[in-house]
Amino acid sequence: MLQKGDKAPDFTLSATPERTVTLSNLRGKNVILAFYPADWSPVCSDQMTLYNEMSRYFEKYNAELLGISVDGAWCHKTFAKARQLNFDLLSDFEPKGAVSERYGVYEKGISQRALFVIDANGIIQWSYLSPIGENPGADGILNALENLKSN
């Protein structure tokens, strides 16, 4: 798994069936990558809903939140609509898990539950691998963003 100080690998992934997001296009902003195993699972649903509720706090730190799993763009679109999510869920579907693998968080056909905070220059400033069955919450993300602000 990539660690603090590593350059965040660039990627372009589908945010919807019609639109993609490229990480390097977000330079100048802090970025939170929330890798998760699957749409619709109870822990993932709770985690993404929590991050949706925290989005206004993330915005105070000039941070863009992106969820990433190996689910397809259509599945993400339906999941985001059902959960009323206001941030992009990116599809690491084809080739399956390629981005998750580059970040060191792909195992047994799914993205692990992992978090990365990337600074405005594209450098990872914090990473965390959570047990797959546990919601890691938002405290670590907020602490990492606060550390970026004070630097």
Disulfide bonds with the S-S distance in Angstrom:
none
